[in-house]
Amino acid sequence: MLDLDFSIVYISPSIQKMSGFGPEELTGRSFTQLLEPDHARRFTQEITQELEHPNGTKEGVREMELCQLNKAGTSTWIEIRVSLVSSEDGPNKKILGISRDITERKEAEKEKKQMESQLFQAQKMESIGTLAGGVAHDFNNLLTVINGYAELIQAKLEEDHPLTPKVQAISHAGQRAENLTRQLLAFSRKQIFKPEIISLNQTIKSMDQMLRRLIGEDIHVQTIASKGIGPISADQNQIEQVFTNLIVNARDALSGPGSDKIKKRITIETGETLLNLKEAQKRGLDQEGKYIFFSVSDNGQGMDLETQKRIFEPFFTTKSKYQGTGLGMAMIYGIIKQNKGSIRVYSEPNQGSVFKIYWPASSPKKTLPARDCPPENKKKPGRR
């Protein structure tokens, strides 16, 4: 029960179970102190409208979902029903509120929305991948003819022939187009790959010098490699492609507006985790089990939500003209999906970005114990 200024006249002892506060701690205090600031303002506005209405609302009851602050610093979602009642000691009215804990329901609704969003995104990317794969396959067949005849002509022309530079230009353009189709095939998961058992930490270590040359001296790079993580089954070239593209993107994110005012840094991290089916599905994975994860993060310009939704689409890029094809992230997405993994993006404008990849751990191959075999030429003992 509240006074018209929202101060608590009476509150049920059950509030202690819901918030950690005892009734004696809250009596006399404003009910809005129990709510998060935005929710307190909403509660105040709606109840004030109710009080100013000459006859109250048509139903006489206001229903709201609010976020309640608890004594332990946590928060709880509550559903409240508020109505105005006449007090027993006169014509003055009181505010009667009944609330119940709906935190589990709200979390379930949030999880459902996330799963629906993931499903929609997966279906969209699958459709784009099918289209891109079909186009790339047919285009690749045409390029085989173009590049093949360009090579034949080049072989028959003298270096000083006036047509030689033009044929070389055709060949160069054909090679670039071939590279683009290769990236599209990687996105559509139709690229041929040769998996082998590799150590992720060792791969990163072997790429260190090359990656540092790509990054530049003005960016601090930190590698946090968890010891003892298991191997993965992957194509070595594909893993190197993934890392190179992620590092280049992180570097480019650190060259945007305002980058000269921050201490630029890129962090590479590896680790191992065991996921049940529910946790796996939250991360866009189909199966439970052990996964090796690795991430590349930067403190650059970050991305808004709309950019994050399109980041893996082929030919989508935030870079200026001629600075990127928009296929790097699409290729990463295709490679990871082809290997039954997932990639997650965490980013906010001006707060940097994190790309985290989950890759199925590979079970170590069992080796048969060596057997003692008799020498080939040794004769079996027999009777004389």
C-alpha contacts under 8 A as a table, 3 or more apart, distances in Angstrom:
res1	aa1	res2	aa2	distance
1	M	8	I	6.11
1	M	9	V	5.39
1	M	10	Y	5.03
1	M	11	I	6.43
1	M	94	K	6.75
1	M	95	I	5.71
1	M	96	L	4.80
1	M	97	G	6.33
2	L	5	D	7.60
2	L	6	F	5.23
2	L	7	S	5.41
2	L	8	I	4.59
2	L	9	V	5.24
2	L	10	Y	7.07
2	L	31	F	7.69
2	L	94	K	5.88
2	L	95	I	4.86
2	L	96	L	6.42
2	L	97	G	7.83
3	D	6	F	5.20
3	D	7	S	5.42
3	D	8	I	6.57
3	D	9	V	6.50
3	D	93	K	7.73
3	D	94	K	5.28
3	D	95	I	6.17
4	L	7	S	7.43
4	L	93	K	7.30
4	L	94	K	6.13
4	L	95	I	6.58
5	D	30	S	7.70
6	F	30	S	5.37
6	F	31	F	5.77
6	F	32	T	7.23
6	F	95	I	7.74
7	S	27	T	7.62
7	S	28	G	5.49
7	S	29	R	5.19
7	S	30	S	4.00
7	S	31	F	5.85
8	I	11	I	6.87
8	I	26	L	6.85
8	I	27	T	5.09
8	I	28	G	5.06
8	I	29	R	5.71
8	I	30	S	5.95
8	I	31	F	6.03
9	V	27	T	5.88
9	V	28	G	6.16
10	Y	23	P	7.77
10	Y	27	T	6.27
11	I	15	I	7.17
11	I	23	P	5.85
11	I	26	L	7.74
11	I	27	T	7.03
12	S	15	I	5.95
12	S	23	P	6.70
13	P	16	Q	5.98
13	P	17	K	7.95
13	P	22	G	6.79
13	P	23	P	5.76
14	S	17	K	5.40
14	S	18	M	6.63
15	I	18	M	4.96
15	I	19	S	5.78
15	I	20	G	7.15
15	I	21	F	6.62
15	I	22	G	6.77
15	I	23	P	6.88
16	Q	19	S	5.34
16	Q	20	G	4.48
16	Q	21	F	4.81
16	Q	22	G	4.93
16	Q	23	P	7.06
17	K	20	G	5.84
17	K	21	F	7.99
18	M	70	N	7.82
18	M	76	T	7.72
18	M	101	D	7.17
19	S	68	Q	7.76
19	S	69	L	7.15
19	S	70	N	4.49
19	S	71	K	6.06
19	S	76	T	7.70
20	G	70	N	6.16
20	G	71	K	5.21
20	G	72	A	7.01
21	F	25	E	6.30
21	F	26	L	7.11
21	F	70	N	7.37
21	F	71	K	5.99
22	G	25	E	5.36
22	G	26	L	6.87
23	P	26	L	5.34
23	P	27	T	6.12
24	E	27	T	5.50
26	L	29	R	5.39
26	L	30	S	7.95
29	R	33	Q	7.47
30	S	33	Q	5.68
30	S	34	L	7.82
31	F	34	L	5.60
31	F	35	L	7.43
32	T	35	L	5.26
32	T	40	A	5.01
32	T	41	R	8.00
32	T	43	F	7.62
32	T	44	T	7.67
33	Q	36	E	7.69
33	Q	40	A	7.46
34	L	68	Q	5.64
34	L	69	L	5.34
34	L	70	N	7.34
35	L	39	H	6.02
35	L	40	A	5.25
35	L	66	L	7.24
35	L	67	C	5.89
35	L	68	Q	4.49
35	L	69	L	5.42
36	E	39	H	5.32
36	E	40	A	5.92
36	E	67	C	5.95
36	E	68	Q	6.18
36	E	69	L	6.15
37	P	40	A	5.01
37	P	41	R	6.30
38	D	41	R	5.25
38	D	42	R	6.37
39	H	42	R	5.00
39	H	43	F	6.09
39	H	66	L	5.81
39	H	67	C	6.45
40	A	43	F	5.10
40	A	44	T	6.13
41	R	44	T	5.11
41	R	45	Q	6.14
42	R	45	Q	5.18
42	R	46	E	6.18
43	F	46	E	5.41
43	F	47	I	6.10
43	F	64	M	7.97
44	T	47	I	5.43
44	T	48	T	5.90
45	Q	48	T	5.17
45	Q	49	Q	6.25
46	E	49	Q	5.17
46	E	50	E	6.38
47	I	50	E	4.88
47	I	51	L	6.21
47	I	62	R	7.90
48	T	51	L	5.00
48	T	52	E	6.16
49	Q	52	E	5.14
49	Q	53	H	6.16
50	E	53	H	5.29
50	E	56	G	5.53
50	E	57	T	6.53
51	L	54	P	7.68
51	L	56	G	6.84
52	E	56	G	7.77
53	H	56	G	4.95
53	H	57	T	7.06
56	G	60	G	5.83
57	T	60	G	4.86
57	T	61	V	7.15
60	G	83	S	6.05
60	G	84	L	7.40
61	V	81	R	6.43
61	V	82	V	5.55
61	V	83	S	4.73
61	V	84	L	7.83
62	R	80	I	7.99
62	R	81	R	5.60
62	R	82	V	5.03
62	R	83	S	6.40
63	E	79	E	7.23
63	E	80	I	5.66
63	E	81	R	4.58
63	E	82	V	6.39
64	M	79	E	5.79
64	M	80	I	5.42
64	M	81	R	6.75
65	E	77	W	6.96
65	E	78	I	5.76
65	E	79	E	4.51
65	E	80	I	6.40
66	L	77	W	5.82
66	L	78	I	5.43
66	L	79	E	6.39
66	L	80	I	7.61
67	C	75	S	6.44
67	C	76	T	5.71
67	C	77	W	4.63
67	C	78	I	6.21
68	Q	75	S	5.42
68	Q	76	T	5.06
68	Q	77	W	6.03
68	Q	78	I	6.66
69	L	73	G	6.67
69	L	74	T	6.23
69	L	75	S	4.62
69	L	76	T	6.58
70	N	73	G	5.42
70	N	74	T	5.32
70	N	75	S	5.49
70	N	76	T	7.15
71	K	74	T	7.28
76	T	101	D	6.97
76	T	102	I	7.76
76	T	103	T	5.80
77	W	101	D	6.02
77	W	102	I	5.43
77	W	103	T	4.67
77	W	106	K	7.23
78	I	99	S	6.12
78	I	100	R	5.38
78	I	101	D	4.63
78	I	102	I	5.33
78	I	103	T	6.93
79	E	99	S	5.38
79	E	100	R	5.45
79	E	101	D	6.60
79	E	102	I	6.40
80	I	97	G	6.46
80	I	98	I	5.44
80	I	99	S	4.17
80	I	100	R	6.67
81	R	97	G	5.60
81	R	98	I	5.29
81	R	99	S	6.48
82	V	95	I	6.84
82	V	96	L	5.64
82	V	97	G	4.44
82	V	98	I	6.62
83	S	95	I	5.95
83	S	96	L	5.36
83	S	97	G	6.62
84	L	93	K	6.40
84	L	94	K	5.78
84	L	95	I	4.80
84	L	96	L	6.06
85	V	93	K	5.44
85	V	94	K	5.33
85	V	95	I	6.29
85	V	96	L	6.68
86	S	90	G	7.51
86	S	91	P	6.16
86	S	92	N	6.03
86	S	93	K	4.34
86	S	94	K	6.07
87	S	90	G	5.87
87	S	91	P	6.52
87	S	92	N	5.82
87	S	93	K	5.41
87	S	94	K	6.04
89	D	92	N	7.85
102	I	105	R	5.28
102	I	106	K	6.25
103	T	106	K	5.15
103	T	107	E	6.16
104	E	107	E	5.16
104	E	108	A	6.11
105	R	108	A	5.05
105	R	109	E	6.17
106	K	109	E	5.04
106	K	110	K	6.13
107	E	110	K	5.02
107	E	111	E	6.06
108	A	111	E	5.07
108	A	112	K	6.07
109	E	112	K	5.04
109	E	113	K	6.25
110	K	113	K	5.18
110	K	114	Q	6.25
111	E	114	Q	5.07
111	E	115	M	6.17
112	K	115	M	5.12
112	K	116	E	6.13
113	K	116	E	5.06
113	K	117	S	6.04
114	Q	117	S	5.04
114	Q	118	Q	6.11
114	Q	282	K	7.95
115	M	118	Q	5.03
115	M	119	L	6.09
115	M	282	K	7.03
116	E	119	L	5.06
116	E	120	F	6.11
117	S	120	F	5.14
117	S	121	Q	6.12
118	Q	121	Q	5.07
118	Q	122	A	6.02
118	Q	284	G	7.08
119	L	122	A	5.05
119	L	123	Q	6.11
120	F	123	Q	5.18
120	F	124	K	6.13
121	Q	124	K	5.08
121	Q	125	M	6.11
121	Q	309	K	7.95
122	A	125	M	5.17
122	A	126	E	6.00
123	Q	126	E	5.00
123	Q	127	S	6.22
124	K	127	S	5.23
124	K	128	I	6.28
125	M	128	I	5.05
125	M	129	G	5.89
125	M	313	E	7.26
126	E	129	G	4.97
126	E	130	T	6.20
126	E	188	S	7.92
127	S	130	T	5.21
127	S	131	L	6.38
128	I	131	L	5.18
128	I	132	A	5.98
128	I	313	E	7.74
129	G	132	A	5.05
129	G	133	G	5.84
129	G	187	F	6.37
129	G	188	S	4.30
129	G	189	R	7.76
130	T	133	G	5.21
130	T	134	G	6.25
130	T	188	S	6.21
131	L	134	G	5.33
131	L	135	V	6.29
132	A	135	V	5.24
132	A	136	A	5.94
132	A	184	L	6.16
132	A	185	L	7.41
132	A	187	F	7.89
132	A	188	S	6.40
133	G	136	A	5.12
133	G	137	H	6.03
133	G	184	L	6.39
133	G	185	L	5.44
133	G	187	F	7.72
133	G	188	S	5.03
133	G	189	R	7.84
133	G	190	K	6.86
134	G	137	H	5.26
134	G	138	D	6.39
135	V	138	D	5.40
135	V	139	F	5.95
136	A	139	F	5.03
136	A	140	N	5.84
136	A	181	T	5.08
136	A	182	R	7.70
136	A	184	L	6.18
136	A	185	L	6.31
137	H	140	N	5.14
137	H	141	N	6.57
137	H	181	T	7.60
137	H	185	L	7.43
138	D	141	N	5.26
138	D	142	L	6.68
139	F	142	L	5.14
139	F	143	L	6.24
139	F	181	T	7.40
140	N	143	L	4.99
140	N	144	T	6.24
140	N	178	E	6.68
140	N	181	T	6.48
141	N	144	T	5.22
141	N	145	V	6.92
142	L	145	V	5.42
142	L	146	I	6.44
143	L	146	I	4.87
143	L	147	N	5.78
143	L	174	G	6.49
143	L	177	A	7.68
143	L	178	E	6.81
144	T	147	N	5.39
144	T	148	G	5.81
145	V	148	G	5.10
145	V	149	Y	6.17
146	I	149	Y	5.52
146	I	150	A	6.17
146	I	174	G	7.02
147	N	150	A	5.01
147	N	151	E	6.23
147	N	170	I	7.91
147	N	171	S	5.89
147	N	174	G	5.82
147	N	175	Q	7.40
148	G	151	E	5.28
148	G	152	L	6.38
149	Y	152	L	4.94
149	Y	153	I	6.14
150	A	153	I	5.23
150	A	154	Q	6.14
150	A	167	V	6.26
150	A	168	Q	7.68
150	A	170	I	6.82
150	A	171	S	5.72
151	E	154	Q	5.04
151	E	155	A	6.15
151	E	171	S	7.16
152	L	155	A	5.19
152	L	156	K	6.60
153	I	156	K	5.29
153	I	157	L	6.29
153	I	167	V	7.38
154	Q	157	L	5.27
154	Q	158	E	7.97
154	Q	164	T	6.73
154	Q	167	V	6.61
154	Q	168	Q	7.28
157	L	161	H	6.31
157	L	163	L	7.86
157	L	164	T	6.48
158	E	161	H	5.25
158	E	164	T	7.29
159	E	164	T	6.29
160	D	164	T	7.07
161	H	164	T	5.46
162	P	165	P	7.01
163	L	166	K	5.33
163	L	167	V	6.25
164	T	167	V	5.22
164	T	168	Q	6.11
165	P	168	Q	5.01
165	P	169	A	6.17
166	K	169	A	5.04
166	K	170	I	6.41
167	V	170	I	5.01
167	V	171	S	6.24
168	Q	171	S	4.99
168	Q	172	H	6.06
169	A	172	H	5.05
169	A	173	A	6.12
170	I	173	A	5.23
170	I	174	G	6.09
171	S	174	G	5.01
171	S	175	Q	6.23
172	H	175	Q	5.18
172	H	176	R	6.40
173	A	176	R	5.13
173	A	177	A	6.20
174	G	177	A	5.06
174	G	178	E	6.08
175	Q	178	E	4.93
175	Q	179	N	6.29
176	R	179	N	5.10
176	R	180	L	6.42
177	A	180	L	5.05
177	A	181	T	6.32
178	E	181	T	5.19
178	E	182	R	6.22
179	N	182	R	5.02
179	N	183	Q	6.41
180	L	183	Q	5.15
180	L	184	L	6.31
180	L	327	L	7.76
181	T	184	L	4.91
181	T	185	L	6.07
182	R	185	L	5.09
182	R	186	A	6.25
182	R	191	Q	7.19
183	Q	186	A	4.97
183	Q	187	F	6.30
183	Q	327	L	6.54
183	Q	328	G	7.60
183	Q	330	A	7.86
183	Q	331	M	5.48
184	L	187	F	5.01
184	L	188	S	6.23
184	L	314	P	7.57
184	L	327	L	7.25
184	L	330	A	7.67
184	L	331	M	6.71
185	L	188	S	5.06
185	L	189	R	6.02
185	L	190	K	5.09
185	L	191	Q	5.15
186	A	189	R	4.99
186	A	190	K	6.03
186	A	191	Q	4.90
186	A	331	M	5.25
186	A	332	I	7.83
186	A	334	G	5.35
186	A	335	I	5.90
187	F	190	K	7.71
187	F	314	P	7.94
187	F	330	A	5.35
187	F	331	M	4.44
187	F	332	I	7.07
187	F	333	Y	6.22
187	F	334	G	3.69
187	F	335	I	6.55
188	S	191	Q	7.74
188	S	334	G	5.76
189	R	334	G	5.26
189	R	335	I	6.48
189	R	337	K	7.35
189	R	338	Q	5.36
193	F	235	D	5.98
193	F	238	Q	7.88
194	K	234	A	7.34
194	K	235	D	5.16
195	P	233	S	5.64
195	P	234	A	4.27
195	P	235	D	4.20
195	P	236	Q	7.36
196	E	232	I	7.99
196	E	233	S	5.21
196	E	234	A	5.41
196	E	235	D	6.05
196	E	236	Q	7.44
197	I	231	P	6.30
197	I	232	I	5.66
197	I	233	S	4.60
197	I	234	A	6.55
197	I	362	S	7.31
198	I	203	T	7.65
198	I	231	P	5.56
198	I	232	I	5.64
198	I	233	S	6.33
198	I	234	A	6.88
198	I	236	Q	7.47
199	S	202	Q	5.27
199	S	203	T	6.25
199	S	230	G	7.33
199	S	231	P	4.87
199	S	232	I	6.56
200	L	203	T	5.07
200	L	204	I	6.29
200	L	231	P	6.73
200	L	232	I	7.13
201	N	204	I	5.26
201	N	205	K	6.18
201	N	225	A	6.42
201	N	270	T	7.39
202	Q	205	K	5.01
202	Q	206	S	6.14
203	T	206	S	5.19
203	T	207	M	6.35
203	T	240	E	7.76
204	I	207	M	5.16
204	I	208	D	6.22
205	K	208	D	5.19
206	S	209	Q	7.49
207	M	210	M	5.46
207	M	211	L	6.03
207	M	240	E	7.79
208	D	211	L	5.28
208	D	212	R	6.16
209	Q	212	R	5.20
209	Q	213	R	6.41
210	M	213	R	5.30
210	M	214	L	6.57
211	L	214	L	5.02
211	L	215	I	6.22
211	L	244	T	7.00
211	L	247	I	7.32
212	R	215	I	5.01
212	R	216	G	6.21
212	R	217	E	7.70
213	R	216	G	5.72
214	L	248	V	7.07
215	I	219	I	6.78
215	I	247	I	7.40
215	I	248	V	7.01
215	I	251	R	5.86
216	G	219	I	6.20
217	E	220	H	7.52
218	D	264	K	7.09
219	I	251	R	7.98
219	I	263	K	7.64
219	I	264	K	4.96
219	I	265	R	5.31
219	I	266	I	7.09
220	H	263	K	7.98
220	H	264	K	6.16
220	H	265	R	4.56
220	H	266	I	6.30
221	V	265	R	5.73
221	V	266	I	4.88
221	V	267	T	5.83
221	V	268	I	7.66
222	Q	265	R	7.62
222	Q	266	I	6.37
222	Q	267	T	4.81
222	Q	268	I	6.20
223	T	267	T	5.86
223	T	268	I	4.67
223	T	269	E	5.83
224	I	267	T	7.51
224	I	268	I	6.13
224	I	269	E	4.62
224	I	270	T	6.49
225	A	268	I	7.81
225	A	269	E	5.57
225	A	270	T	4.91
225	A	271	G	6.86
226	S	229	I	6.43
226	S	269	E	7.69
226	S	270	T	5.70
226	S	271	G	5.17
226	S	272	E	7.83
229	I	271	G	6.33
229	I	272	E	5.81
229	I	292	I	7.21
230	G	272	E	7.51
230	G	292	I	7.22
230	G	361	A	6.37
230	G	362	S	7.08
231	P	361	A	6.17
231	P	362	S	5.61
231	P	363	S	7.69
231	P	364	P	7.55
232	I	292	I	7.41
232	I	359	W	7.28
232	I	360	P	6.67
232	I	361	A	4.96
232	I	362	S	4.59
233	S	360	P	7.87
233	S	361	A	7.32
233	S	362	S	5.59
234	A	238	Q	7.41
234	A	239	I	7.01
234	A	339	N	7.40
235	D	238	Q	5.26
235	D	239	I	6.41
236	Q	239	I	5.28
236	Q	240	E	6.33
237	N	240	E	5.14
237	N	241	Q	6.16
238	Q	241	Q	4.93
238	Q	242	V	6.21
238	Q	335	I	6.91
239	I	242	V	5.12
239	I	243	F	6.32
240	E	243	F	5.23
240	E	244	T	5.99
241	Q	244	T	5.19
241	Q	245	N	6.15
241	Q	332	I	7.65
242	V	245	N	5.43
242	V	246	L	6.23
242	V	332	I	5.43
242	V	335	I	7.93
243	F	246	L	5.16
243	F	247	I	6.05
244	T	247	I	5.23
244	T	248	V	6.11
245	N	248	V	5.13
245	N	249	N	6.09
245	N	328	G	6.06
245	N	329	M	7.24
245	N	332	I	7.72
246	L	249	N	5.16
246	L	250	A	6.18
246	L	296	V	6.66
246	L	329	M	7.91
246	L	355	F	7.76
247	I	250	A	5.06
247	I	251	R	6.13
247	I	296	V	7.05
248	V	251	R	5.01
248	V	252	D	6.18
249	N	252	D	5.08
249	N	253	A	6.15
250	A	253	A	5.06
250	A	254	L	6.48
250	A	266	I	7.00
250	A	296	V	7.65
250	A	297	S	7.02
250	A	298	D	5.78
250	A	300	G	7.45
250	A	353	S	7.99
251	R	254	L	5.22
251	R	255	S	6.77
251	R	266	I	7.86
252	D	255	S	5.23
252	D	256	G	7.14
253	A	256	G	5.95
253	A	298	D	7.67
253	A	300	G	5.04
253	A	301	Q	5.77
253	A	302	G	7.11
253	A	352	G	7.99
254	L	259	S	5.77
254	L	264	K	6.54
254	L	298	D	7.45
254	L	299	N	7.14
254	L	300	G	4.50
254	L	301	Q	6.70
255	S	259	S	5.66
255	S	260	D	7.97
255	S	300	G	7.67
256	G	259	S	5.67
256	G	300	G	7.51
256	G	301	Q	6.51
257	P	260	D	7.83
257	P	301	Q	7.66
258	G	261	K	5.63
258	G	262	I	7.45
259	S	262	I	5.64
259	S	264	K	7.39
259	S	300	G	6.97
259	S	301	Q	7.78
260	D	263	K	7.86
264	K	298	D	7.74
264	K	299	N	6.60
264	K	300	G	7.39
265	R	298	D	5.86
265	R	299	N	6.25
266	I	296	V	6.97
266	I	297	S	5.62
266	I	298	D	4.57
266	I	299	N	7.16
267	T	295	S	7.85
267	T	296	V	5.71
267	T	297	S	5.18
267	T	298	D	6.43
268	I	294	F	7.27
268	I	295	S	5.70
268	I	296	V	4.73
268	I	297	S	6.67
269	E	294	F	5.42
269	E	295	S	5.24
269	E	296	V	6.70
270	T	292	I	7.41
270	T	293	F	5.66
270	T	294	F	4.21
270	T	295	S	6.55
271	G	292	I	5.85
271	G	293	F	5.30
271	G	294	F	6.38
272	E	290	K	7.24
272	E	291	Y	5.83
272	E	292	I	4.48
272	E	293	F	5.88
273	T	290	K	5.83
273	T	291	Y	5.47
273	T	292	I	6.45
273	T	293	F	7.44
274	L	288	E	7.80
274	L	289	G	5.60
274	L	290	K	4.38
274	L	291	Y	6.23
275	L	278	K	7.85
275	L	279	E	5.58
275	L	280	A	5.56
275	L	288	E	5.46
275	L	289	G	5.39
275	L	290	K	6.30
275	L	291	Y	7.44
276	N	279	E	5.38
276	N	280	A	6.00
276	N	288	E	4.77
276	N	289	G	6.42
277	L	280	A	5.00
277	L	281	Q	6.11
277	L	286	D	7.70
277	L	287	Q	6.04
277	L	288	E	4.49
277	L	289	G	7.88
278	K	281	Q	5.25
278	K	282	K	6.39
278	K	288	E	7.92
279	E	282	K	5.19
279	E	283	R	6.69
279	E	288	E	7.86
280	A	283	R	5.27
280	A	284	G	6.51
280	A	285	L	5.00
280	A	286	D	6.71
280	A	287	Q	6.42
280	A	288	E	5.71
281	Q	284	G	4.97
281	Q	285	L	4.98
281	Q	286	D	6.08
281	Q	287	Q	7.57
282	K	285	L	7.36
283	R	342	S	6.89
283	R	343	I	7.91
283	R	344	R	7.11
284	G	342	S	5.84
284	G	343	I	7.87
285	L	288	E	7.79
285	L	340	K	7.30
285	L	341	G	6.38
285	L	342	S	6.13
286	D	340	K	7.72
289	G	360	P	7.75
290	K	360	P	6.42
290	K	361	A	5.63
291	Y	358	Y	5.99
291	Y	359	W	5.41
291	Y	360	P	4.52
291	Y	361	A	4.84
292	I	358	Y	5.83
292	I	359	W	5.19
292	I	360	P	6.16
292	I	361	A	5.55
293	F	356	K	6.90
293	F	357	I	5.39
293	F	358	Y	4.46
293	F	359	W	6.05
294	F	356	K	5.86
294	F	357	I	5.41
294	F	358	Y	6.87
295	S	354	V	6.76
295	S	355	F	5.43
295	S	356	K	4.20
295	S	357	I	6.05
296	V	354	V	5.87
296	V	355	F	5.45
296	V	356	K	6.70
297	S	352	G	7.31
297	S	353	S	5.55
297	S	354	V	4.19
297	S	355	F	6.28
298	D	352	G	5.33
298	D	353	S	5.59
298	D	354	V	6.68
299	N	302	G	7.56
299	N	350	N	7.79
299	N	351	Q	6.03
299	N	352	G	3.98
299	N	353	S	6.66
300	G	350	N	6.43
300	G	351	Q	6.60
300	G	352	G	4.43
300	G	353	S	7.09
301	Q	349	P	5.85
301	Q	350	N	4.32
301	Q	351	Q	6.36
301	Q	352	G	5.50
301	Q	353	S	7.98
302	G	347	S	5.51
302	G	348	E	5.18
302	G	349	P	4.42
302	G	350	N	5.21
302	G	351	Q	5.59
302	G	352	G	4.18
302	G	353	S	5.24
303	M	307	T	6.01
303	M	308	Q	6.43
303	M	347	S	5.66
303	M	348	E	5.35
303	M	349	P	4.91
303	M	350	N	7.73
303	M	352	G	7.64
303	M	353	S	7.28
304	D	307	T	5.50
304	D	308	Q	6.43
304	D	347	S	7.25
304	D	348	E	5.83
304	D	349	P	5.59
305	L	308	Q	5.08
305	L	309	K	6.37
305	L	348	E	7.75
306	E	309	K	5.22
306	E	310	R	6.74
307	T	310	R	5.34
307	T	311	I	5.85
308	Q	311	I	5.11
308	Q	345	V	7.22
308	Q	347	S	7.82
309	K	312	F	7.79
310	R	313	E	5.45
310	R	316	F	6.97
311	I	316	F	6.69
311	I	317	T	7.42
311	I	329	M	6.84
311	I	330	A	7.80
312	F	316	F	7.48
312	F	329	M	5.23
312	F	330	A	4.59
312	F	333	Y	6.44
313	E	316	F	5.61
313	E	326	G	7.85
313	E	327	L	7.81
313	E	329	M	7.71
313	E	330	A	5.71
314	P	326	G	5.90
314	P	327	L	5.20
314	P	329	M	7.85
314	P	330	A	5.33
315	F	325	T	5.86
315	F	326	G	3.88
315	F	327	L	5.47
316	F	325	T	7.90
316	F	326	G	4.80
316	F	327	L	7.46
317	T	324	G	7.00
317	T	325	T	7.18
317	T	326	G	4.66
319	K	323	Q	6.04
319	K	324	G	6.26
320	S	323	Q	5.72
320	S	324	G	7.48
321	K	324	G	7.15
322	Y	325	T	7.47
324	G	327	L	7.94
325	T	328	G	7.44
326	G	329	M	7.11
326	G	330	A	7.46
327	L	330	A	5.03
327	L	331	M	5.94
328	G	331	M	5.24
328	G	332	I	6.42
329	M	332	I	4.96
329	M	333	Y	6.17
330	A	333	Y	5.10
330	A	334	G	6.29
331	M	334	G	5.16
331	M	335	I	6.19
332	I	335	I	5.23
332	I	336	I	6.20
333	Y	336	I	5.35
333	Y	337	K	6.15
333	Y	342	S	7.82
333	Y	343	I	7.07
334	G	337	K	5.20
334	G	338	Q	5.94
335	I	338	Q	5.11
335	I	339	N	6.46
336	I	339	N	5.22
336	I	340	K	6.50
336	I	341	G	5.11
336	I	342	S	5.98
336	I	343	I	7.21
336	I	357	I	7.92
336	I	359	W	7.50
337	K	340	K	5.02
337	K	341	G	5.34
337	K	342	S	6.21
338	Q	341	G	7.51
339	N	359	W	7.43
339	N	360	P	7.88
340	K	359	W	7.13
340	K	360	P	6.95
341	G	357	I	7.24
341	G	358	Y	5.37
341	G	359	W	4.64
341	G	360	P	6.28
342	S	357	I	5.75
342	S	358	Y	5.30
342	S	359	W	6.95
343	I	355	F	6.81
343	I	356	K	5.61
343	I	357	I	4.37
343	I	358	Y	6.37
344	R	355	F	5.83
344	R	356	K	5.18
344	R	357	I	6.39
345	V	353	S	7.22
345	V	354	V	5.79
345	V	355	F	4.83
345	V	356	K	6.49
346	Y	353	S	5.72
346	Y	354	V	5.08
346	Y	355	F	6.64
347	S	351	Q	6.87
347	S	352	G	5.92
347	S	353	S	4.30
347	S	354	V	6.30
348	E	351	Q	5.22
348	E	352	G	6.34
348	E	353	S	6.92
349	P	352	G	6.92
374	P	378	K	6.90
375	P	378	K	5.35
